[in-house]
Amino acid sequence: MINTAFAMGQAGAAGGQAGGFTAFVPLILMFVIFYFLLIRPQQKKAKEHQNMINSLKKGDRIITSGGVHGTITSLGDTTVSLEIAENVKIKINRGNVGATLQTNAPAESKKGKKSK
């Protein structure tokens, strides 16, 4: 009777070892899903932001990540000087540029226009 029970115990242990790789399949699938849904789009957005920062030039209208609107007056290696009002200039890091509004478009004066 003891021999029969011992044999049954060994057969159950051998079956558990065969399923070792199949336990990792769901983890691998979760990583693939996270890559395509989270990691890859974030890398793409970071690359687009870096291209936008590298293409900045004097006269561009931008919005900073803090929400400040301004026009670029000068560019440094790591900084950008913005004119946010007449004779009011600030310096920010290039990485804090959130978006560009328009590029080198001349400002239209509203003095010559009359509203009807």
Rosetta blueprint (number, residue, H / E / L):
1 M L
2 I H
3 N H
4 T H
5 A H
6 F H
7 A H
8 M H
9 G H
10 Q H
11 A H
12 G H
13 A H
14 A H
15 G H
16 G H
17 Q H
18 A H
19 G L
20 G H
21 F H
22 T H
23 A H
24 F H
25 V H
26 P H
27 L H
28 I H
29 L H
30 M H
31 F H
32 V H
33 I H
34 F H
35 Y H
36 F H
37 L H
38 L H
39 I H
40 R H
41 P H
42 Q H
43 Q H
44 K H
45 K H
46 A H
47 K H
48 E H
49 H H
50 Q H
51 N H
52 M H
53 I H
54 N H
55 S L
56 L L
57 K L
58 K L
59 G L
60 D L
61 R E
62 I E
63 I E
64 T E
65 S L
66 G L
67 G L
68 V L
69 H E
70 G E
71 T E
72 I E
73 T E
74 S E
75 L E
76 G L
77 D L
78 T L
79 T E
80 V E
81 S E
82 L E
83 E E
84 I E
85 A E
86 E L
87 N L
88 V E
89 K E
90 I E
91 K E
92 I E
93 N E
94 R H
95 G H
96 N H
97 V E
98 G E
99 A E
100 T E
101 L E
102 Q E
103 T L
104 N L
105 A L
106 P L
107 A L
108 E L
109 S L
110 K L
111 K L
112 G L
113 K L
114 K L
115 S L
116 K L
